[in-house]
Amino acid sequence: MKKYDAVIIGAGPAGQTCAVRIAELGGKVAVVERDFIGGICTNWGCTPSKAMIESAKVAREVETSANYGVQVDHFQIDFPRVAERRNQVVLNTRESITELLKYHNVDIYQGEAEVLSPNEVKVRFGKLNNETYEMNYSGAEETLETTNVVLATGSKPLIPGFIDESDPTIVSSHALITIGKLPETLTIVGGGVIGLEFATIFSNLGSQVTVVELLPRVLAMMDEDISAEITHIMGSRGVRILTNHKVTELSNGVLKAVNQETGEEVEVRSQMNLIAIGRSAVLQEELYDRLGLSYTRKGIEVDDTLTTSVPGVWAIGDATGKSILAHCGIQQGIICAENIMRKSGSPRLMDYSVVPAIVYSLPEIFSIGAVPEDLSDVKVVKVPFNVNLRANIEDHTEGFIKLWLRNDRLIAAQAIGFMVSEIGQELTNMIAIGTDVTEVSKIIHAHPTYSEIIRSALDYSEGKAVDFFL
């Protein structure tokens, strides 16, 4: 048997990162993947969705080009070309990850992994069908000997029990992200991050989109002002948003829902219906029970070192139920690897207190930190993007930045605006490090830039804004 310091089950962001870091630290490591290398993020999530959002962004810019003195009389969206570009971006990313793993001498096994014990993993070899995405097993098997097993088995879309998954009009995010023909009409059940990102993609590419949300507002986990702003912006661009509506039936392209406040029933007929109510960890109860692993419906239970209840078995990424964000899984992978390879000293601990979140809508939404319920000693500052010079130059004045501060420390921040994902890291660092915001506002920020609004907002919080008034 081949012997490894670690065998990692799953080659998504968490698994691949863990493998590379173990290799960097001198370990011998293998990954076993039954799907494509790169996992959910590369093949069904982050990469293809953001590739399509980029096409939606370009379509939006062309549509509004007259505002910039560029007249485009006629243009059309070639959705098959959008899909072709999306697929190529996915393929390039997958190949890049494969090359990275090979560069670090990580052994890659394509097939189904069966954990026999914390020290043995049996691989049933197979090849993935590019058309059906089903695994064709060759019949060959190999057992790997290892000191550690890392479970990075990912997540899957949540589908309500009353949904008939055989209905051709009902799709999951996995299916919708691979289509080659644009639906004329699309209904999205769920007004969370996934739902709004798909609403952004397809509404800007030409579909008539309806979003049905059970709760009183979309993005209910964020500030009410953010929810109201994105609802207004999407509504102004033709997206129909039905909040506080409970879906009672969905079949043959017809969705029925009831307004939970008025009792009024609505019926929406669409060519496609996306179920986007969230994701859950892929659970392997039989395996967990056999190994003696502690787990819940949310995922495998781990401590802050990423150790499970069974010595030698670790879990990272969506499988832990801690977060479905790729960057959180990447951090878990790094910390898990360093703890596996640790020879002495204290283990490194995972910190979930400062995890940035982004919605890649148009405009984007950024969130960091926990908004306190008690605001008695908290200063709240809200500054619109229309006071920012760069935003005015480029005609991206929608949105705002909102800060929550206590004792000259930033404790939470949310923003909606053009490319706010690219300015959010400064806010994240301020919270993580506990920076005195009065010192940050003294630092020269390049002018004109979108990030300058951070200095403007901090100055405004201290009553010394010199570049705008509200």
Secondary structure, DSSP 8 states (H G I E B T S, - for coil): -EEESEEEE--SHHHHHHHHHHHHTT--EEEEESS-TTHHHHHTSHHHHHHHHHHHHHHHHHHTGGGGT---------HHHHHHHHHHHHHHHHHHHHHHHHHTT-EEEEEEEEEEETTEEEEEEEEE-TTT--EEEEEEEEEEEES-EEE---EEE---TT--TT-TTEE-HHHHTT-SS--SEEEEE--SHHHHHHHHHHHHHT-EEEEE-SSSSSSTTS-HHHHHHHHHHHHHTT-EEE-SEEEEEEETTEEEEEETTT--EEEEE-SEEEE-S-EEE---HHHHHHHT--B-SS-B---TT-B-SSTTEEE-GGGGSS---HHHHHHHHHHHHHHHS--SS-------SS--EEE-SSSEEEEEE---S--TT-EEEEEEGGG-HHHHHTT----EEEEEEETTEEEEEEEEETTGGGTHHHHHHHHHHT-BHHHHTTS---SS-TTHHHHHHHHHHTT--SS---
